[in-house]
Amino acid sequence: MNRTAKSLRFLVEKWLAPTAATPVRVTRFGRTHASQSRYVQVESQRQEGSIAIFFFRHGDGTWCVFPPDASRLTMRVHAGAG
């Protein structure tokens, strides 16, 4: 999948399908406490009521509707050790 398919604009259009009658707006943005990754909350007003979706930026620069995995501590062995 190319980067355009994971851009914030692409995902907002895919999930919320904004039109002149149902525009979208950013209602919240910032960084998560745990991983300091960026997030954006986008909201749209519909006849049925409002809908809001959080989008999260991943380490490779793409945006998704789920947060990135938390970094875990790892242990490595160097070939010259021993």
Biopython code that builds the backbone (N, CA, C, O; Angstrom):
import numpy as np
from Bio.PDB.StructureBuilder import StructureBuilder

atoms = [
    (1, "MET", "N", (0.853, -1.180, 0.000)),
    (1, "MET", "CA", (0.000, 0.000, 0.000)),
    (1, "MET", "C", (0.892, 1.235, 0.000)),
    (1, "MET", "O", (1.866, 1.307, 0.750)),
    (2, "ASN", "N", (0.558, 2.194, -0.836)),
    (2, "ASN", "CA", (1.397, 3.388, -0.898)),
    (2, "ASN", "C", (1.074, 4.358, 0.236)),
    (2, "ASN", "O", (0.060, 4.219, 0.919)),
    (3, "ARG", "N", (1.950, 5.335, 0.422)),
    (3, "ARG", "CA", (1.815, 6.284, 1.532)),
    (3, "ARG", "C", (0.564, 7.138, 1.391)),
    (3, "ARG", "O", (-0.028, 7.520, 2.400)),
    (4, "THR", "N", (0.140, 7.452, 0.156)),
    (4, "THR", "CA", (-1.052, 8.267, -0.041)),
    (4, "THR", "C", (-2.271, 7.567, 0.542)),
    (4, "THR", "O", (-3.170, 8.216, 1.078)),
    (5, "ALA", "N", (-2.300, 6.250, 0.437)),
    (5, "ALA", "CA", (-3.434, 5.484, 0.953)),
    (5, "ALA", "C", (-3.463, 5.473, 2.476)),
    (5, "ALA", "O", (-4.447, 5.024, 3.064)),
    (6, "LYS", "N", (-2.425, 5.948, 3.118)),
    (6, "LYS", "CA", (-2.385, 6.006, 4.577)),
    (6, "LYS", "C", (-2.227, 7.440, 5.066)),
    (6, "LYS", "O", (-1.863, 7.662, 6.220)),
    (7, "SER", "N", (-2.499, 8.421, 4.198)),
    (7, "SER", "CA", (-2.421, 9.813, 4.624)),
    (7, "SER", "C", (-3.649, 10.150, 5.461)),
    (7, "SER", "O", (-4.678, 9.480, 5.366)),
    (8, "LEU", "N", (-3.540, 11.170, 6.263)),
    (8, "LEU", "CA", (-4.668, 11.581, 7.098)),
    (8, "LEU", "C", (-5.846, 12.007, 6.229)),
    (8, "LEU", "O", (-6.988, 11.647, 6.517)),
    (9, "ARG", "N", (-5.588, 12.753, 5.193)),
    (9, "ARG", "CA", (-6.657, 13.206, 4.289)),
    (9, "ARG", "C", (-7.397, 12.005, 3.676)),
    (9, "ARG", "O", (-8.628, 11.981, 3.645)),
    (10, "PHE", "N", (-6.649, 11.021, 3.196)),
    (10, "PHE", "CA", (-7.259, 9.842, 2.590)),
    (10, "PHE", "C", (-8.164, 9.118, 3.589)),
    (10, "PHE", "O", (-9.285, 8.736, 3.255)),
    (11, "LEU", "N", (-7.666, 8.932, 4.821)),
    (11, "LEU", "CA", (-8.454, 8.208, 5.820)),
    (11, "LEU", "C", (-9.691, 8.981, 6.256)),
    (11, "LEU", "O", (-10.743, 8.380, 6.473)),
    (12, "VAL", "N", (-9.588, 10.296, 6.390)),
    (12, "VAL", "CA", (-10.761, 11.101, 6.743)),
    (12, "VAL", "C", (-11.813, 10.972, 5.646)),
    (12, "VAL", "O", (-12.995, 10.798, 5.943)),
    (13, "GLU", "N", (-11.399, 11.053, 4.391)),
    (13, "GLU", "CA", (-12.350, 10.912, 3.288)),
    (13, "GLU", "C", (-12.940, 9.506, 3.240)),
    (13, "GLU", "O", (-14.124, 9.341, 2.944)),
    (14, "LYS", "N", (-12.126, 8.497, 3.528)),
    (14, "LYS", "CA", (-12.593, 7.105, 3.512)),
    (14, "LYS", "C", (-13.614, 6.838, 4.618)),
    (14, "LYS", "O", (-14.667, 6.253, 4.361)),
    (15, "TRP", "N", (-13.311, 7.262, 5.841)),
    (15, "TRP", "CA", (-14.143, 6.929, 6.991)),
    (15, "TRP", "C", (-15.329, 7.883, 7.177)),
    (15, "TRP", "O", (-16.398, 7.451, 7.611)),
    (16, "LEU", "N", (-15.160, 9.160, 6.860)),
    (16, "LEU", "CA", (-16.207, 10.144, 7.151)),
    (16, "LEU", "C", (-16.895, 10.713, 5.911)),
    (16, "LEU", "O", (-17.959, 11.320, 6.028)),
    (17, "ALA", "N", (-16.313, 10.530, 4.735)),
    (17, "ALA", "CA", (-16.882, 10.988, 3.458)),
    (17, "ALA", "C", (-17.454, 12.408, 3.556)),
    (17, "ALA", "O", (-18.658, 12.601, 3.393)),
    (18, "PRO", "N", (-16.598, 13.398, 3.821)),
    (18, "PRO", "CA", (-17.107, 14.767, 3.974)),
    (18, "PRO", "C", (-17.682, 15.318, 2.671)),
    (18, "PRO", "O", (-17.202, 15.012, 1.580)),
    (19, "THR", "N", (-18.721, 16.135, 2.814)),
    (19, "THR", "CA", (-19.332, 16.839, 1.686)),
    (19, "THR", "C", (-19.591, 18.271, 2.132)),
    (19, "THR", "O", (-19.313, 18.632, 3.275)),
    (20, "ALA", "N", (-20.121, 19.078, 1.234)),
    (20, "ALA", "CA", (-20.469, 20.461, 1.604)),
    (20, "ALA", "C", (-21.558, 20.456, 2.673)),
    (20, "ALA", "O", (-21.583, 21.333, 3.537)),
    (21, "ALA", "N", (-22.451, 19.482, 2.621)),
    (21, "ALA", "CA", (-23.540, 19.397, 3.599)),
    (21, "ALA", "C", (-23.082, 18.786, 4.929)),
    (21, "ALA", "O", (-23.661, 19.075, 5.976)),
    (22, "THR", "N", (-22.043, 17.943, 4.887)),
    (22, "THR", "CA", (-21.533, 17.304, 6.106)),
    (22, "THR", "C", (-20.022, 17.486, 6.197)),
    (22, "THR", "O", (-19.271, 16.528, 6.018)),
    (23, "PRO", "N", (-19.571, 18.707, 6.475)),
    (23, "PRO", "CA", (-18.123, 18.944, 6.573)),
    (23, "PRO", "C", (-17.544, 18.289, 7.828)),
    (23, "PRO", "O", (-18.279, 17.926, 8.747)),
    (24, "VAL", "N", (-16.242, 18.145, 7.853)),
    (24, "VAL", "CA", (-15.553, 17.608, 9.028)),
    (24, "VAL", "C", (-14.699, 18.709, 9.636)),
    (24, "VAL", "O", (-14.358, 19.689, 8.974)),
    (25, "ARG", "N", (-14.359, 18.528, 10.916)),
    (25, "ARG", "CA", (-13.465, 19.486, 11.574)),
    (25, "ARG", "C", (-12.632, 18.754, 12.603)),
    (25, "ARG", "O", (-13.069, 17.765, 13.192)),
    (26, "VAL", "N", (-11.440, 19.247, 12.808)),
    (26, "VAL", "CA", (-10.550, 18.702, 13.833)),
    (26, "VAL", "C", (-11.025, 19.244, 15.170)),
    (26, "VAL", "O", (-11.109, 20.458, 15.354)),
    (27, "THR", "N", (-11.334, 18.359, 16.098)),
    (27, "THR", "CA", (-11.838, 18.783, 17.402)),
    (27, "THR", "C", (-10.812, 18.607, 18.518)),
    (27, "THR", "O", (-10.953, 19.191, 19.593)),
    (28, "ARG", "N", (-9.793, 17.814, 18.266)),
    (28, "ARG", "CA", (-8.754, 17.600, 19.279)),
    (28, "ARG", "C", (-7.509, 17.057, 18.585)),
    (28, "ARG", "O", (-7.611, 16.325, 17.600)),
    (29, "PHE", "N", (-6.337, 17.415, 19.100)),
    (29, "PHE", "CA", (-5.088, 16.859, 18.595)),
    (29, "PHE", "C", (-4.056, 16.937, 19.700)),
    (29, "PHE", "O", (-4.202, 17.707, 20.649)),
    (30, "GLY", "N", (-3.028, 16.145, 19.574)),
    (30, "GLY", "CA", (-1.973, 16.152, 20.575)),
    (30, "GLY", "C", (-1.124, 14.905, 20.478)),
    (30, "GLY", "O", (-0.982, 14.307, 19.411)),
    (31, "ARG", "N", (-0.556, 14.521, 21.625)),
    (31, "ARG", "CA", (0.289, 13.328, 21.709)),
    (31, "ARG", "C", (-0.238, 12.418, 22.814)),
    (31, "ARG", "O", (-0.749, 12.885, 23.832)),
    (32, "THR", "N", (-0.106, 11.115, 22.597)),
    (32, "THR", "CA", (-0.503, 10.160, 23.624)),
    (32, "THR", "C", (0.492, 10.231, 24.777)),
    (32, "THR", "O", (1.652, 10.595, 24.583)),
    (33, "HIS", "N", (0.041, 9.886, 25.960)),
    (33, "HIS", "CA", (0.924, 9.940, 27.130)),
    (33, "HIS", "C", (1.985, 8.852, 27.090)),
    (33, "HIS", "O", (3.156, 9.110, 27.366)),
    (34, "ALA", "N", (1.579, 7.645, 26.750)),
    (34, "ALA", "CA", (2.495, 6.513, 26.826)),
    (34, "ALA", "C", (3.612, 6.569, 25.787)),
    (34, "ALA", "O", (4.789, 6.506, 26.141)),
    (35, "SER", "N", (3.258, 6.687, 24.525)),
    (35, "SER", "CA", (4.275, 6.590, 23.472)),
    (35, "SER", "C", (4.625, 7.917, 22.820)),
    (35, "SER", "O", (5.518, 7.969, 21.974)),
    (36, "GLN", "N", (3.939, 8.990, 23.197)),
    (36, "GLN", "CA", (4.167, 10.309, 22.618)),
    (36, "GLN", "C", (3.894, 10.347, 21.109)),
    (36, "GLN", "O", (4.408, 11.216, 20.405)),
    (37, "SER", "N", (3.082, 9.400, 20.616)),
    (37, "SER", "CA", (2.722, 9.450, 19.201)),
    (37, "SER", "C", (1.586, 10.450, 19.005)),
    (37, "SER", "O", (0.788, 10.683, 19.912)),
    (38, "ARG", "N", (1.524, 11.025, 17.831)),
    (38, "ARG", "CA", (0.519, 12.053, 17.541)),
    (38, "ARG", "C", (-0.848, 11.425, 17.288)),
    (38, "ARG", "O", (-0.961, 10.307, 16.784)),
    (39, "TYR", "N", (-1.892, 12.189, 17.657)),
    (39, "TYR", "CA", (-3.252, 11.773, 17.337)),
    (39, "TYR", "C", (-4.067, 13.000, 16.939)),
    (39, "TYR", "O", (-3.744, 14.129, 17.308)),
    (40, "VAL", "N", (-5.129, 12.750, 16.180)),
    (40, "VAL", "CA", (-6.051, 13.794, 15.746)),
    (40, "VAL", "C", (-7.461, 13.223, 15.869)),
    (40, "VAL", "O", (-7.717, 12.102, 15.430)),
    (41, "GLN", "N", (-8.372, 13.986, 16.461)),
    (41, "GLN", "CA", (-9.779, 13.599, 16.505)),
    (41, "GLN", "C", (-10.514, 14.458, 15.481)),
    (41, "GLN", "O", (-10.434, 15.686, 15.511)),
    (42, "VAL", "N", (-11.232, 13.795, 14.573)),
    (42, "VAL", "CA", (-11.979, 14.479, 13.516)),
    (42, "VAL", "C", (-13.453, 14.169, 13.722)),
    (42, "VAL", "O", (-13.828, 13.027, 13.985)),
    (43, "GLU", "N", (-14.290, 15.205, 13.598)),
    (43, "GLU", "CA", (-15.716, 15.057, 13.874)),
    (43, "GLU", "C", (-16.547, 15.543, 12.692)),
    (43, "GLU", "O", (-16.162, 16.473, 11.983)),
    (44, "SER", "N", (-17.687, 14.901, 12.496)),
    (44, "SER", "CA", (-18.628, 15.297, 11.452)),
    (44, "SER", "C", (-20.033, 15.286, 12.044)),
    (44, "SER", "O", (-20.387, 14.386, 12.806)),
    (45, "GLN", "N", (-20.823, 16.284, 11.692)),
    (45, "GLN", "CA", (-22.214, 16.353, 12.133)),
    (45, "GLN", "C", (-23.096, 15.708, 11.066)),
    (45, "GLN", "O", (-23.043, 16.085, 9.895)),
    (46, "ARG", "N", (-23.898, 14.745, 11.475)),
    (46, "ARG", "CA", (-24.818, 14.048, 10.573)),
    (46, "ARG", "C", (-26.240, 14.257, 11.061)),
    (46, "ARG", "O", (-26.455, 14.751, 12.167)),
    (47, "GLN", "N", (-27.203, 13.885, 10.245)),
    (47, "GLN", "CA", (-28.601, 13.955, 10.675)),
    (47, "GLN", "C", (-28.840, 13.085, 11.899)),
    (47, "GLN", "O", (-29.609, 13.443, 12.791)),
    (48, "GLU", "N", (-28.174, 11.944, 11.930)),
    (48, "GLU", "CA", (-28.334, 10.994, 13.036)),
    (48, "GLU", "C", (-27.619, 11.456, 14.302)),
    (48, "GLU", "O", (-27.873, 10.928, 15.385)),
    (49, "GLY", "N", (-26.741, 12.422, 14.175)),
    (49, "GLY", "CA", (-25.935, 12.907, 15.294)),
    (49, "GLY", "C", (-24.490, 13.048, 14.863)),
    (49, "GLY", "O", (-24.158, 12.835, 13.697)),
    (50, "SER", "N", (-23.642, 13.403, 15.791)),
    (50, "SER", "CA", (-22.236, 13.598, 15.446)),
    (50, "SER", "C", (-21.481, 12.276, 15.500)),
    (50, "SER", "O", (-21.843, 11.358, 16.237)),
    (51, "ILE", "N", (-20.431, 12.208, 14.705)),
    (51, "ILE", "CA", (-19.546, 11.053, 14.704)),
    (51, "ILE", "C", (-18.115, 11.587, 14.794)),
    (51, "ILE", "O", (-17.759, 12.548, 14.112)),
    (52, "ALA", "N", (-17.309, 10.962, 15.631)),
    (52, "ALA", "CA", (-15.917, 11.378, 15.802)),
    (52, "ALA", "C", (-15.022, 10.152, 15.731)),
    (52, "ALA", "O", (-15.355, 9.092, 16.262)),
    (53, "ILE", "N", (-13.889, 10.308, 15.074)),
    (53, "ILE", "CA", (-12.922, 9.220, 14.945)),
    (53, "ILE", "C", (-11.546, 9.761, 15.312)),
    (53, "ILE", "O", (-11.185, 10.875, 14.934)),
    (54, "PHE", "N", (-10.784, 8.964, 16.052)),
    (54, "PHE", "CA", (-9.392, 9.288, 16.362)),
    (54, "PHE", "C", (-8.507, 8.633, 15.311)),
    (54, "PHE", "O", (-8.723, 7.481, 14.933)),
    (55, "PHE", "N", (-7.516, 9.371, 14.848)),
    (55, "PHE", "CA", (-6.510, 8.855, 13.938)),
    (55, "PHE", "C", (-5.153, 8.989, 14.620)),
    (55, "PHE", "O", (-4.883, 9.994, 15.278)),
    (56, "PHE", "N", (-4.296, 7.973, 14.465)),
    (56, "PHE", "CA", (-2.996, 7.941, 15.132)),
    (56, "PHE", "C", (-1.884, 7.866, 14.101)),
    (56, "PHE", "O", (-1.975, 7.115, 13.130)),
    (57, "ARG", "N", (-0.827, 8.654, 14.317)),
    (57, "ARG", "CA", (0.317, 8.634, 13.412)),
    (57, "ARG", "C", (1.307, 7.576, 13.872)),
    (57, "ARG", "O", (1.680, 7.519, 15.044)),
    (58, "HIS", "N", (1.726, 6.742, 12.932)),
    (58, "HIS", "CA", (2.671, 5.675, 13.228)),
    (58, "HIS", "C", (4.095, 6.118, 12.914)),
    (58, "HIS", "O", (4.298, 7.147, 12.270)),
    (59, "GLY", "N", (5.061, 5.360, 13.357)),
    (59, "GLY", "CA", (6.470, 5.702, 13.213)),
    (59, "GLY", "C", (6.935, 5.865, 11.784)),
    (59, "GLY", "O", (7.896, 6.592, 11.528)),
    (60, "ASP", "N", (6.271, 5.202, 10.839)),
    (60, "ASP", "CA", (6.662, 5.319, 9.425)),
    (60, "ASP", "C", (5.994, 6.503, 8.736)),
    (60, "ASP", "O", (6.143, 6.680, 7.527)),
    (61, "GLY", "N", (5.248, 7.328, 9.504)),
    (61, "GLY", "CA", (4.624, 8.525, 8.947)),
    (61, "GLY", "C", (3.209, 8.329, 8.455)),
    (61, "GLY", "O", (2.565, 9.294, 8.041)),
    (62, "THR", "N", (2.707, 7.107, 8.488)),
    (62, "THR", "CA", (1.338, 6.852, 8.047)),
    (62, "THR", "C", (0.358, 7.061, 9.195)),
    (62, "THR", "O", (0.755, 7.068, 10.360)),
    (63, "TRP", "N", (-0.918, 7.232, 8.868)),
    (63, "TRP", "CA", (-1.981, 7.414, 9.856)),
    (63, "TRP", "C", (-2.900, 6.202, 9.839)),
    (63, "TRP", "O", (-3.145, 5.619, 8.783)),
    (64, "CYS", "N", (-3.409, 5.820, 11.005)),
    (64, "CYS", "CA", (-4.307, 4.671, 11.127)),
    (64, "CYS", "C", (-5.373, 4.978, 12.174)),
    (64, "CYS", "O", (-5.235, 5.923, 12.951)),
    (65, "VAL", "N", (-6.438, 4.172, 12.188)),
    (65, "VAL", "CA", (-7.489, 4.357, 13.186)),
    (65, "VAL", "C", (-7.182, 3.593, 14.477)),
    (65, "VAL", "O", (-7.985, 3.604, 15.410)),
    (66, "PHE", "N", (-6.036, 2.939, 14.534)),
    (66, "PHE", "CA", (-5.608, 2.272, 15.763)),
    (66, "PHE", "C", (-4.246, 2.817, 16.163)),
    (66, "PHE", "O", (-3.450, 3.178, 15.296)),
    (67, "PRO", "N", (-3.962, 2.885, 17.458)),
    (67, "PRO", "CA", (-2.671, 3.437, 17.903)),
    (67, "PRO", "C", (-1.516, 2.496, 17.572)),
    (67, "PRO", "O", (-1.715, 1.289, 17.435)),
    (68, "PRO", "N", (-0.313, 3.047, 17.445)),
    (68, "PRO", "CA", (0.853, 2.193, 17.181)),
    (68, "PRO", "C", (1.150, 1.313, 18.387)),
    (68, "PRO", "O", (0.807, 1.645, 19.521)),
    (69, "ASP", "N", (1.793, 0.189, 18.116)),
    (69, "ASP", "CA", (2.216, -0.705, 19.199)),
    (69, "ASP", "C", (3.187, 0.020, 20.107)),
    (69, "ASP", "O", (3.999, 0.826, 19.652)),
    (70, "ALA", "N", (3.099, -0.272, 21.387)),
    (70, "ALA", "CA", (4.020, 0.323, 22.354)),
    (70, "ALA", "C", (5.414, -0.266, 22.152)),
    (70, "ALA", "O", (5.559, -1.451, 21.851)),
    (71, "SER", "N", (6.421, 0.560, 22.319)),
    (71, "SER", "CA", (7.801, 0.078, 22.231)),
    (71, "SER", "C", (8.079, -0.823, 23.424)),
    (71, "SER", "O", (7.686, -0.534, 24.554)),
    (72, "ARG", "N", (8.752, -1.898, 23.148)),
    (72, "ARG", "CA", (9.095, -2.830, 24.220)),
    (72, "ARG", "C", (10.601, -2.891, 24.358)),
    (72, "ARG", "O", (11.334, -2.732, 23.382)),
    (73, "LEU", "N", (11.051, -3.120, 25.568)),
    (73, "LEU", "CA", (12.481, -3.300, 25.793)),
    (73, "LEU", "C", (12.939, -4.575, 25.125)),
    (73, "LEU", "O", (12.243, -5.590, 25.170)),
    (74, "THR", "N", (14.093, -4.532, 24.511)),
    (74, "THR", "CA", (14.643, -5.723, 23.878)),
    (74, "THR", "C", (16.069, -5.945, 24.355)),
    (74, "THR", "O", (16.757, -5.011, 24.767)),
    (75, "MET", "N", (16.492, -7.177, 24.291)),
    (75, "MET", "CA", (17.844, -7.520, 24.669)),
    (75, "MET", "C", (18.499, -8.169, 23.451)),
    (75, "MET", "O", (17.914, -9.044, 22.812)),
    (76, "ARG", "N", (19.707, -7.737, 23.140)),
    (76, "ARG", "CA", (20.411, -8.284, 21.973)),
    (76, "ARG", "C", (21.749, -8.837, 22.390)),
    (76, "ARG", "O", (22.352, -8.392, 23.367)),
    (77, "VAL", "N", (22.197, -9.799, 21.645)),
    (77, "VAL", "CA", (23.507, -10.390, 21.879)),
    (77, "VAL", "C", (24.384, -10.017, 20.693)),
    (77, "VAL", "O", (24.014, -10.239, 19.540)),
    (78, "HIS", "N", (25.551, -9.450, 20.984)),
    (78, "HIS", "CA", (26.489, -9.082, 19.922)),
    (78, "HIS", "C", (27.348, -10.285, 19.580)),
    (78, "HIS", "O", (27.700, -11.077, 20.453)),
    (79, "ALA", "N", (27.682, -10.416, 18.313)),
    (79, "ALA", "CA", (28.451, -11.582, 17.840)),
    (79, "ALA", "C", (29.812, -11.691, 18.527)),
    (79, "ALA", "O", (30.302, -12.800, 18.741)),
    (80, "GLY", "N", (30.425, -10.569, 18.873)),
    (80, "GLY", "CA", (31.758, -10.589, 19.482)),
    (80, "GLY", "C", (31.735, -10.822, 20.987)),
    (80, "GLY", "O", (32.795, -10.939, 21.602)),
    (81, "ALA", "N", (30.555, -10.893, 21.592)),
    (81, "ALA", "CA", (30.474, -11.063, 23.041)),
    (81, "ALA", "C", (30.762, -12.519, 23.411)),
    (81, "ALA", "O", (30.457, -13.444, 22.658)),
    (82, "GLY", "N", (31.338, -12.689, 24.555)),
    (82, "GLY", "CA", (31.459, -14.059, 25.008)),
    (82, "GLY", "C", (32.764, -14.323, 25.525)),
    (82, "GLY", "O", (33.043, -15.443, 25.955)),
]
sb = StructureBuilder()
sb.init_structure("model")
sb.init_model(0)
sb.init_chain("A")
sb.init_seg("    ")
for serial, (resi, resn, name, xyz) in enumerate(atoms, 1):
    if name == "N":
        sb.init_residue(resn, " ", resi, " ")
    sb.init_atom(name, np.array(xyz, "f"), 0.0, 1.0, " ", f" {name:<3s}", serial, name[0])
structure = sb.get_structure()
